[in-house]
Amino acid sequence: MHRRTLFAALAAPALFPAAGRAQGTWPDRPIRFVVPFAPGGTTDIMARVLAPRMTAGLGVSVVVENRGGAGGTVGHEIVVRAPADGYTIMLGHIGTLGVNPSLYPRLSFDPVEGVAPVSMVALVPNILAVHPRVPARNLQELLAIARQRPGELTYGSAGNGSAAHIAAAALGHAAGVDWTHVPYRGSGPMANDLVAGQIDFTMTGGTVVMPLVRDGRLRALGVSSAQRMRAAPEIPTIAEQGVPGFETTQWYCVVTTAGVPAPVIARLNAEVRRAMTDAEVQARLAAEGAEAAPGTPEELGRTIRAEVARWADVVRRTGMRAE
């Protein structure tokens, strides 16, 4: 997987009282930016788009640290258990914050109450992409193969609870077919095996698969958003191919440890929003099928709660589990 070119810096730092100190400023040392998945996936790409801009605005290094494992719960726990000082943040997404509370009901930490919302970052439609050896040229042909050979088609994901796991399991349930999940330790290794023909398909973000589709190494059959992507209008939606109402759009956000003082969260939010409203960043994301969607901590908190409820029902109905 080739890496994305990251963007130049902007913005000057402002000062806020540091947590637990009578004097001084925040931030006054590097900030740890945890990505709970391996390098190469959409979560990693988003964090590496944000980090240089936040570094420039905050005046301290924002250092991306990949801590994958157990569907994102390894990196997630690091953030929950960090000191509540704002020096540890995470690039969370639909899986870690929306699905994992139901997929991993016995976690030793609270995945929702243990973090403080900072800002939504972006929305990313899932693209259903198959290896060229799979004969299907559209969704209905893929579903026909799945019905003829129950459980034989394999789909890859970045791990249990990842966006690709969620999307493909939900599609299988909606369409009434069975296919087999193959979890990886990140989207990069998964994409490599898909290109090599070790698995049949994936259903993940355009930032991962669109370069491979454009190179002819994968074939795109559908997109999970309600409307076609502006960057690839030739790819039909899942809904218009016989699965009415189907929509599973990934969302990505920044969170920090619960208990971080409000002024620090406000500063982090300002820097995320500054980065994501930059025209160059938006254009680059749009080219990959992503839409910048920064907002307030309160808006993100409401989204997380709504998504936890939504995906608890999906996990129950599909029987989705952490293999």
Long-range contacts (C-beta under 8 A, 24 or more apart in sequence): 1-40, 1-187, 1-188, 1-191, 1-192, 1-208, 2-211, 3-40, 3-48, 4-45, 4-48, 4-49, 4-207, 4-284, 6-48, 6-49, 6-51, 6-52, 7-49, 7-52, 7-53, 7-278, 7-280, 7-281, 7-284, 8-52, 8-56, 9-52, 9-53, 9-55, 9-56, 9-57, 10-53, 10-56, 10-57, 10-274, 10-278, 11-53, 11-56, 11-57, 11-271, 11-274, 12-57, 12-59, 13-57, 13-58, 13-59, 13-60, 14-267, 14-270, 16-263, 16-264, 16-266, 16-267, 17-261, 17-263, 18-85, 19-84, 19-85, 19-86, 19-260, 19-261, 19-264, 20-85, 26-85, 26-86, 26-263, 26-264, 26-267, 27-58, 27-59, 27-60, 27-86, 27-87, 28-60, 29-60, 29-87, 30-60, 30-61, 30-62, 30-63, 30-87, 31-58, 31-60, 31-61, 31-62, 31-63, 31-86, 31-87, 31-88, 31-89, 32-63, 32-65, 32-82, 32-87, 32-88, 32-89, 33-62, 33-63, 33-64, 33-65, 33-89, 33-90, 33-91, 34-65, 34-67, 34-75, 34-78, 34-79, 34-88, 34-89, 34-90, 34-91, 35-64, 35-65, 35-66, 35-67, 35-68, 35-75, 35-90, 35-91, 36-67, 36-68, 36-69, 36-72, 36-73, 36-74, 36-75, 36-76, 36-90, 36-91, 36-92, 36-96, 37-66, 37-68, 37-72, 37-75, 37-158, 37-159, 37-162, 37-185, 37-186, 37-187, 38-66, 38-68, 38-158, 38-185, 38-186, 38-187, 38-188, 38-189, 39-66, 39-186, 39-188, 40-186, 40-187, 40-188, 40-189, 40-191, 40-208, 41-158, 41-186, 41-187, 41-188, 41-204, 41-205, 41-208, 42-93, 42-124, 42-163, 42-187, 42-204, 42-205, 42-207, 42-208, 42-250, 42-252, 42-290, 43-91, 43-93, 43-158, 43-187, 43-252, 44-91, 44-186, 44-187, 44-188, 45-207, 45-208, 45-288, 46-91, 46-121, 46-122, 46-207, 46-252, 46-290, 47-91, 49-275, 49-281, 49-284, 49-285, 50-91, 50-121, 50-254, 50-272, 50-275, 50-276, 53-271, 53-274, 53-275, 53-278, 53-281, 54-268, 54-271, 54-272, 54-275, 57-270, 57-271, 57-274, 57-275, 58-267, 58-271, 62-89, 68-159, 68-185, 68-186, 69-159, 69-185, 70-104, 70-159, 70-160, 70-322, 71-95, 71-96, 71-100, 71-103, 71-104, 71-159, 71-160, 71-161, 71-162, 71-165, 71-183, 71-322, 72-96, 72-100, 72-159, 72-161, 72-162, 73-100, 73-104, 73-107, 73-111, 73-161, 76-100, 76-109, 76-111, 76-115, 77-107, 77-108, 77-109, 79-114, 79-115, 79-255, 79-256, 79-257, 80-109, 80-110, 80-111, 80-114, 80-115, 80-257, 80-258, 81-109, 81-114, 81-257, 82-257, 83-257, 84-257, 84-258, 84-259, 84-260, 84-261, 85-257, 85-260, 85-264, 86-256, 86-257, 86-260, 86-261, 86-264, 86-265, 86-267, 86-268, 88-256, 88-257, 89-118, 89-254, 89-255, 89-256, 89-268, 90-115, 90-254, 90-255, 90-256, 91-121, 91-252, 91-253, 91-254, 92-252, 92-253, 92-254, 92-255, 93-163, 93-250, 93-251, 93-252, 93-253, 94-163, 94-166, 94-250, 94-251, 94-252, 94-307, 94-311, 95-161, 95-162, 95-163, 95-165, 95-166, 96-161, 97-253, 97-255, 97-304, 97-307, 97-308, 98-251, 98-304, 98-307, 98-308, 98-310, 98-311, 99-161, 99-166, 99-307, 99-311, 99-314, 99-315, 100-161, 101-308, 101-312, 102-308, 102-311, 102-312, 102-315, 102-316, 103-160, 103-161, 103-315, 103-320, 103-321, 103-322, 104-161, 104-322, 112-304, 112-305, 112-308, 113-258, 114-257, 114-258, 115-255, 115-256, 115-257, 115-258, 116-255, 116-256, 116-257, 116-258, 116-259, 116-260, 116-265, 116-297, 117-253, 117-255, 117-297, 117-298, 117-300, 117-301, 117-304, 118-253, 118-254, 118-255, 118-256, 118-265, 118-268, 118-269, 118-272, 118-297, 118-300, 119-253, 119-254, 119-268, 119-269, 119-272, 119-273, 119-276, 119-294, 119-295, 119-296, 119-297, 119-300, 120-251, 120-252, 120-253, 120-293, 120-294, 120-295, 120-299, 120-300, 120-303, 121-252, 121-253, 121-254, 121-272, 121-276, 121-292, 121-293, 121-294, 122-251, 122-252, 122-276, 122-285, 122-290, 122-291, 122-292, 122-293, 123-249, 123-250, 123-251, 123-252, 123-290, 123-291, 123-293, 124-163, 124-205, 124-206, 124-207, 124-249, 124-250, 124-251, 124-252, 124-288, 124-289, 124-290, 124-291, 125-205, 125-206, 125-223, 125-224, 125-225, 125-229, 125-249, 125-250, 125-289, 126-163, 126-164, 126-167, 126-203, 126-204, 126-205, 126-223, 126-224, 126-248, 126-249, 126-250, 127-203, 127-204, 127-205, 127-206, 127-209, 127-210, 127-213, 127-220, 127-222, 127-223, 127-224, 127-232, 127-235, 127-289, 128-168, 128-171, 128-201, 128-202, 128-203, 128-220, 128-221, 128-222, 128-223, 128-224, 128-238, 129-194, 129-201, 129-202, 129-203, 129-204, 129-209, 129-212, 129-213, 129-218, 129-219, 129-220, 129-221, 130-200, 130-201, 130-218, 130-219, 130-221, 131-194, 131-195, 131-197, 131-199, 131-200, 131-201, 131-218, 131-219, 132-216, 132-217, 132-218, 132-219, 133-197, 134-200, 134-201, 134-219, 136-221, 137-219, 137-221, 138-221, 138-222, 138-236, 138-241, 139-221, 139-222, 139-236, 139-238, 139-241, 139-242, 139-243, 140-241, 140-242, 142-201, 142-221, 143-175, 143-177, 143-242, 146-172, 146-175, 146-177, 146-178, 146-179, 147-177, 150-177, 150-178, 151-178, 151-179, 151-180, 152-179, 152-180, 153-179, 153-180, 153-200, 153-201, 154-179, 154-180, 154-181, 154-182, 154-199, 154-200, 154-201, 155-179, 155-180, 155-181, 155-182, 155-199, 155-200, 155-201, 155-202, 155-203, 156-182, 156-183, 156-184, 156-190, 156-191, 156-193, 156-194, 156-199, 156-201, 156-202, 157-181, 157-182, 157-183, 157-184, 157-187, 157-190, 157-202, 157-204, 158-183, 158-184, 158-185, 158-186, 158-187, 158-190, 158-204, 159-183, 159-184, 159-185, 159-186, 160-322, 160-323, 161-322, 162-187, 162-204, 163-204, 163-205, 163-250, 164-190, 164-202, 164-203, 164-204, 165-320, 166-248, 166-311, 166-314, 166-320, 167-203, 167-204, 167-224, 167-248, 167-250, 168-201, 168-202, 168-203, 169-314, 169-318, 169-320, 170-246, 170-248, 170-314, 170-318, 171-203, 171-224, 171-238, 171-243, 171-246, 171-248, 172-318, 173-314, 173-317, 173-318, 174-243, 174-246, 175-242, 175-243, 181-323, 183-323, 194-218, 205-250, 205-288, 205-289, 205-290, 206-231, 206-232, 206-288, 206-289, 206-290, 207-288, 207-289, 207-290, 210-288, 210-289, 223-289, 224-248, 224-249, 225-249, 229-289, 230-286, 231-286, 231-287, 231-288, 231-289, 232-289, 251-293, 251-303, 251-307, 253-300, 253-303, 253-304, 255-300, 265-297, 269-296, 269-297
